[in-house]
Structure formats: C-alpha cells, structure tokens
Amino acid sequence: MGRQDSGDIIGVDNDDFVMQQISNALRDGIRSDVSMFTNIELLQEDKKFFIKLTVN
C-alpha cells in the first residue's frame, strides 16, 4: 500500500492502523492461517511511508 500502479509513492496515513488491518485480514480472512508465511514492513521513501507485504 502506498504506491500507485505506476510505482509512484502516495504514502499512507495512520500506518499503524493500516498495518493492523492487513494483519487481521490475513489472519481472519484466509483459511488456513497464512500469517506465518507473510511479512509486513513499514518503509519510508521521499518522506512518505508505505507498507510492503511479502508472501513467502
């Protein structure tokens, strides 16, 4: 989250809340639990924060 399809950084507001929403959606919305295969990171570029979600 925080990037346009073109790759331009938009940034996210209230990053802690958004990261918690993503984590909850992964935990509650997908069976079997895939949270052990995911990594959620808060990154910063050009003074804007964005979220990187990696699925292994």
Summary of the structure (lengths in Angstrom):
residues: 56
radius of gyration: 12.1
end to end distance: 17.9
largest distance: 37.1
contacts: 119
relative contact order: 0.27
helix: 32%
strand: 32%
